[in-house]
Each structure stands twice: as structure tokens, then as C-alpha cells.
Amino acid sequence: MQIKDFLTYIKSERRYSFYTFTSYRRDLFQFQQFLKTRFEVSNDNEISFEMIRSWVALLLDSKNSVSTVNRKISTLRSYFKYLISFDIIKKNPITKLVAPKANKKIPSHISQIDMSKILDETNFTDDFVGKRNFLIIEFLYFTGVRVSELLSIRIKDFDFKNKSIKIIGKGKKERFIPLADILTKRIQIFVQQFNITGYLFTNDKNKRLYSKKIYRIVKDHLSFYSTKTNNSPHILRHTFATHMLDNGADINAIKELLGHSSLNATQVYTHNSIEKVKSIYKKAHPRA
């Protein structure tokens, strides 16, 4: 199999992220081992649709989640697309494969009351670390950005005059997010007070933060008021989208703000709003 050549290609030419590269490598070597053990096959031209389907069935029988299996299928699709494009194989064996459908999970979010308590009542220290940590939580909630996007923000990305910021999302796609007056003012004060010139969020030695640190900061501060078991930065993204919908925002606008490529990814948040409507209906209707 041409796995090593493919990995070199996605790393050097396609410039996939380290995490995507690592994931692809793990999936492909796992698939290769399966083919050797089950079918004694090691040549790409010998791989058939039935072999791929057997692997998928084994993954599902081994209690892998549907999302994990679909990720591995996506890896294979990319691999076989590469083989076709470089004329290594003539026929794509994965074309007919239908990926298993996952049950949509309703994203967990923090209530508006608890979110207000987190922002208004949590005690943050008055030094650089305290103000930075508060700004991290506030920024995630006010904008709905991903952690990777948060860590990449530089001062030059802000348009303070028009109160907006340029975000570089997945696939290097740019989007512009408006900033609330209170958030814009707080960022400006923070930048001026601590002479921030490069990345917005750094440690006290002016080194850019890493994702684990963001997770720790968010979890530590959210746990005071939120009873959710998953108090991660991503829950603030879910909370942002849910609160926007609850307060009348158009779903297409939320799609653009979140940087989703498809409306299907955004529509999952409508379930939270529907549940709220049901709750209000049951409380308000005399016969409900």
C-alpha cells in the first residue's frame, strides 16, 4: 500500500494539520493491518468494496461510535481519491459505500441565568492572568469561535473602528464576526494595559497559549456555576448558538457566525430551542 507516500503528500503538499495527519496515519495503518490479517492483502489494487465493508462492520461490532467509524471512512475516501488521482489504481473500491448514520445528539449548553452568573459573579483576580481568563470566557461566549480559532487571534485581526474581527476557520476560510460594544471595550483596555502586540491570548511570558490551557481555564471557572459534566470551551460555542436562536436570531446568520460550511451542522441547535418552546407551551397553555 502507498500509505507512506500518501501521508507525505498530505503533510508536505496539502499541509494538513498535525492532528489530521496523525488521525489519518492511525486509521490507515489500522486498515492495512486488518487487510493483512483477514484477507492477506497488501496491494492497493487488490482492495475490494467487500473488504472495506467488512472492516466497517468489524469497527461497528467492536463498539466504536458511529462518528469514529465515519471519520475512518472519510480517511479511506481521501486515500483512495489520492490513488485514483495519481493513477495508482483504476477503480475506486469505496465509491458504493454508504456511511452509517449517527443519531444526532442535542448539544449541551449553559442556561442564560447560569451564564450571567459566570460573567457577573465569578471572582477573577485583578492581574494579567485574571483579566485574561475572564476575557477568554467572555470572548468564547460572545463570538462562538472554536478553541483553535481563539488561539490564532492576533491584534492585527481586529477592526476596532467597525467593532469586528477576522477569524481564520477550518480550511483557511475567513469570516468576520461583529463584536459587542462591551467586549470591544474590554479587549482594547486589556491590550493597552498589558501592551499586547502579537497574539491576543498569551501567558505572562508573552508565549501563545495552547489548547489544554484554554480547556483548564474554562473548566475551572465554569464549574462554579454550571452543573454540566462537559464544561469545555466547546460548550460555550453551543451556548452562544443556542442563546442566539432562543432570542430570535436567523439560523443562516448563526451558520455564518459559527463558520459552518453546511446548514445541517447548524440545525442541530434548533432542537434546544424547540425544547424551550415546548416547556413554555406546557407552562402557559391551560390545557397542556
Steps between C-alpha positions, in 0.01 A plus 500: 500500500607859430423624850837665567492685168145616570595624847796689357266654243241627750768630732734668250270602215151522648637627830245319715516576871703282735181360655347409162829345385527292818139387470541399135818310576338306784190413295693387194746278683209347689327428169821358356537262794139388457558421132814298573338303782158436350568483126880475465487803274768770486460645150269795437370348178377194688280694742131447431176656614418184696826527696427859595145411600634216717732743678217744565283218635782391731545855628130529579491156664797607714285777653671789322272803484337581167688830488832315544414253226394780267827679565691186401286467187584860415868413533459213254312721256788747500753221459324339203441839341876553517566159342259576217638847434856365474387209282611241756165321482241503221181445698400655832378216728334730755264682263195287580552503878221669694620642831296404807270771629558633849227599738516874537593607848348818631796721596526572869494866592498729804178680591481876460462540876812295576693675224415835653624377838826377346567839341363723775571318825815293451801643682790556263827644628580856397839412348598395148400135547162581652407753233624271225299204631182707524553631147550145368164386640322817393650486150399135447144573612462827306638363171458120497848446358683169522800460733737469204363826362527671838866406532578639153357848562749783459452867576523578129184292442284756682320790338426699812345787303234275352491271805575175319767232475630284218506131588691236303293185529515146367650470154658844543161659434462858619192633671426824681326505836348814650604588854272631771582844635585366846731234357672744264568740786631224727738373231634850437561560869669161537724560199602846617549409866729203429655625175378207290642518147493151351262223597212612719518212747843422643658402829680749723818440295326610180488144362184392319274276706431140403161329481537298823549823692180646353310185597632523855415868537146455370427187702629652824287813472184345354483230770407759765157557348444242227401147597579365152747213498660628180607850597736535206556801273276338238201522733533879474476468121181294544373753753567791265302335217213387723457839669509675163222274371298536820509875459383506140819486289468364147654154465683598181667788683608260777638265234722779369609607848598145594683443172296192407530391136154343507174602661456140620774555757318804637150353505588274793468806723134542406420195715600691812272787403214262421534349847479849650185574298346172620578590860344845464193352330443246777528767768286759319222306333207431735437155349857392438 
